[in-house]
Every structure is written in C-alpha cells, then in structure tokens.
Amino acid sequence: MLPLVSVVTPSFNQGRFLRRTIESVLGQDYPRLEYLVFDGGSSDESVEILRTYGDRFFWRSGPDGGQSDAINRGLGRAQGEILAYLNSDDVLLPGAITTIVEYFRQHPEWDLVYGNAGHIDEADGYLGAYPTAPYSFERLVQDCCICQPAAFWRRAVVERIGPFDESLHYAMDYEYWMRLDRAGGRLAHVPEFLACSRTHAATKTLSARLNVYREILQVSRRHAGDASFSQYYAYWHHRCHERQRGWPRLLRWLPECQWYLAYVHRRAFRLLGAALAA
C-alpha cells in the first residue's frame, strides 16, 4: 500500500495567496494525501476561503503561538508516514508528492528528502532558482541549501528529534535540518523541481531580516559550534547597507566594511567562547 503523506499549512492573514497554496496541494496526483491548515485567527479573507472547501481537508482557525506552534499542532494531528509543511504563500509543483514518495520507497535509509525549487513573485512570475545543492552538513552551515517547501521527512524523524523549536520564529526549519543531521539523520537532495517559494515584501524573511540573521547565528552556534563566515558577512551586510537605522549604516563609505565587522564579530565570539570554556 502507498504511504499516507501529510502536508500542514500554517497561515495568518495570507488570504491573497492562500487559495493558490491550497490548490497546489489538492491538485497533486497522489492518491493518499492528508492536508491540514492551521490558521492563527486571521482577520482577512482567509477563513472565508477555507470555508469554501467544505470538508475536503481539515482546517482550524484560532489564536496560536506563532508559525512554529501552528506547524507543531498540525504535525501532531497528522497521521502520515511522510510529513511536510507548506507555508500559505508557497506552492507545490504538479507531481511533487508522487516524486517524493518514489524516492522514499527506493531509499529506505533516507530520513529527509528535498528537491529543487524556484522563487516566484506575488503574481506567480518566476524569479529564478533557489540555490539548493547536494547535501552535506558543511554545505548547510555555509548557507541553507534546503528549500523548506521542497522538503519532506519520515514520521520517524519526529519520533527521533521531536517537534520544531517554538522559541524560533524565522529559522525554525534551518534549526530542524541541523538538529536532524546531528542526531544521525540521513538527508538527501534529488534533482527534480518540487516547489516554489514566494518572495514578496510582507514575507517574514524580508520584513524582519535582522531577526532572521540573528536566529541563523543562534542555531548555527547551537548545532555547529559557530556560524560560517558567510552568515556573519550576510548579517553585517544587512546592517550596513540595507537597514535604514543603527550605527553600522554610518560605515557604508568604507569599502567592504561588512567584511571587517564580520571578521571581528566572529573572532570575538570564538575568543569569548574559549574564555568561557576555560
């Protein structure tokens, strides 16, 4: 018998994209699919959209503790042998779940499988490919090579490492991949395009970029001892050249100021860590 696949969508005030996300899941050609939407009590048209689907899938709307809490609630209710979550502005590509199931059946040793993905804009226009890459922990630490909407994992992963970290609001997926690797999980990349990640001004990763970088540094230190230089560089590039407030913007005139700040930041963290460990 084919395994049941469960997809969870956490959502909050994403009504303008929600129907496209739902249709991308319901339009899959895989016959054993469970879909669950956990809405955080949206004040836009989201609930009206969900009602139009009747009982075609499970959904619930009400206050929650944020995205990670909604994901965990959904995965806690899900019955599938293969699990995934799809944010309410992203989409699965046709045939994605059938493709993933076949890879899991061919490779029983794999715990998590992720494919290629694209970036799309508000109107579904293609912006370019997400920089996925063959998996290694070193590659993951350098820059997240796993596109979250294109990632699927076995139920045994939850039994091994537990739920998503609800203290995180931006890098919860990055932390989960790292935690799985450190627990001995097998993560594998496949070449097929499986999903699209939507880029628009209201996404959390764009609207709260500084907090995103801070969480990336936090989870990298937790699971890899420290973040890569490229992550420090991205953090300081944002503070120097993208943010419109804060003292780092005063250094924009200095060529490659973010490089020097990243070097000092990383060096200071390592010296402080060594001092605390002594």
Residue pairs with C-beta under 8 A, 6 or more apart in sequence:
1 32
2 30
2 31
2 32
2 101
3 32
3 80
3 81
3 82
3 101
3 104
3 105
4 32
4 33
4 34
4 79
4 80
4 81
4 82
5 30
5 32
5 33
5 34
5 80
5 81
5 82
5 83
5 84
5 97
5 100
5 101
5 152
6 33
6 34
6 35
6 36
6 75
6 78
6 79
6 80
6 82
6 83
6 84
7 25
7 33
7 34
7 35
7 36
7 83
7 84
7 85
7 86
7 92
7 97
8 36
8 37
8 38
8 70
8 71
8 74
8 75
8 78
8 83
8 84
8 85
8 86
9 21
9 22
9 25
9 35
9 36
9 37
9 38
9 74
9 85
9 86
9 87
9 88
10 38
10 40
10 67
10 70
10 71
10 74
10 85
10 87
10 88
11 18
11 21
11 37
11 38
11 39
11 40
11 42
11 46
11 70
11 87
11 88
12 39
12 40
12 41
12 42
12 46
12 67
12 70
12 88
13 42
13 43
13 44
13 46
14 21
14 42
14 44
14 46
14 87
14 88
14 89
15 42
15 44
15 45
15 46
15 48
15 49
16 44
16 45
16 122
17 88
17 89
17 122
17 198
18 46
18 49
18 50
18 88
18 89
19 49
20 91
20 124
21 86
21 87
21 88
21 89
21 90
21 91
22 35
22 37
22 49
22 53
22 57
24 86
24 91
24 92
24 93
25 33
25 35
25 57
25 86
25 92
26 35
26 53
26 56
26 57
27 94
28 92
28 94
28 95
28 96
28 97
28 98
29 94
29 95
29 97
29 98
30 97
30 98
30 101
33 97
34 57
34 58
34 78
34 79
34 80
35 56
35 57
35 58
36 57
36 58
36 59
36 74
36 77
36 78
37 50
37 57
37 58
37 59
37 60
37 74
37 88
38 59
38 60
38 64
38 70
38 71
38 73
38 74
39 46
39 47
39 50
39 59
39 60
39 61
39 62
39 70
40 61
40 62
40 63
40 64
40 66
40 70
41 61
41 62
41 63
41 64
42 61
46 61
46 88
47 61
50 59
50 61
53 59
58 77
64 70
64 73
65 166
66 166
66 169
67 87
67 169
67 172
67 204
68 164
68 165
68 166
68 167
68 168
68 169
68 172
69 166
71 85
71 163
71 164
71 172
72 163
72 164
72 166
74 85
75 83
75 85
75 158
75 163
75 164
76 163
80 155
81 154
81 155
82 100
82 101
82 104
82 152
82 153
82 154
82 155
83 152
83 153
83 154
83 155
83 157
83 158
84 149
84 151
84 152
84 153
85 148
86 92
86 149
86 195
87 148
87 149
89 198
89 200
89 203
90 149
90 195
90 196
90 197
90 198
91 120
91 124
91 149
91 195
91 196
91 198
92 149
92 194
92 195
93 193
93 194
93 195
93 196
96 115
96 150
96 192
96 194
96 195
97 152
99 115
99 190
99 192
99 194
100 113
100 115
100 152
100 190
100 194
103 110
103 113
103 188
103 190
104 110
104 113
104 152
104 154
107 113
107 188
109 186
110 186
110 187
110 188
111 153
111 154
111 156
111 157
111 180
111 185
111 186
111 187
112 151
112 152
112 153
112 154
112 157
112 177
112 180
112 185
112 186
112 187
112 188
113 151
113 152
113 153
113 187
113 188
113 189
113 190
114 132
114 135
114 146
114 147
114 150
114 151
114 152
114 187
114 188
114 189
114 190
114 194
115 132
115 147
115 150
115 189
115 190
115 191
115 192
115 193
115 194
115 195
116 129
116 130
116 132
116 147
116 150
116 191
116 192
116 193
116 194
117 129
117 130
117 132
117 147
117 149
117 150
117 193
117 194
117 195
117 196
117 197
118 126
118 127
118 128
118 129
118 130
118 193
118 195
118 196
118 197
119 126
119 127
119 128
119 129
119 130
119 196
119 197
119 198
119 199
120 126
120 127
120 196
120 197
120 198
120 199
121 127
121 198
121 199
121 200
122 198
122 200
126 196
127 199
130 147
130 150
130 197
131 143
131 145
132 145
132 146
132 147
132 150
132 189
133 139
133 145
133 189
134 145
134 189
135 145
135 146
135 187
135 188
135 189
137 178
137 181
137 224
139 145
140 146
140 177
140 178
140 181
141 178
141 220
141 224
141 227
141 228
142 228
142 230
142 231
143 228
143 230
143 231
144 174
144 177
145 189
146 173
146 177
146 187
146 189
147 195
147 197
148 173
148 197
149 194
149 195
149 196
149 197
150 193
150 194
150 195
151 173
151 177
153 180
157 180
157 185
160 180
160 183
160 185
161 176
161 179
161 180
161 183
161 185
164 172
164 173
164 175
164 176
165 172
165 175
165 176
166 172
168 175
168 215
168 219
169 204
169 211
169 215
170 204
170 205
170 208
170 211
170 212
170 215
170 216
171 212
171 215
171 216
171 218
171 219
174 215
174 216
174 219
175 215
175 219
175 222
175 223
177 187
178 219
178 220
178 222
178 223
178 224
179 223
180 187
181 187
181 223
182 223
199 206
200 206
201 207
204 212
205 212
209 238
209 242
209 243
210 238
210 239
210 243
213 231
213 234
213 235
213 238
214 235
216 227
216 231
216 235
217 227
217 231
217 232
217 235
220 226
220 227
220 228
220 231
221 227
221 269
226 266
226 269
226 270
226 273
227 266
229 262
229 263
229 266
232 262
232 263
232 265
232 266
233 258
233 259
233 262
235 262
235 265
236 248
236 257
236 258
236 259
236 261
236 262
236 265
237 258
239 246
239 248
239 249
239 258
239 261
240 248
240 249
240 251
240 252
240 257
240 258
240 261
241 249
241 252
241 258
243 249
248 257
248 261
251 257
251 261
254 260
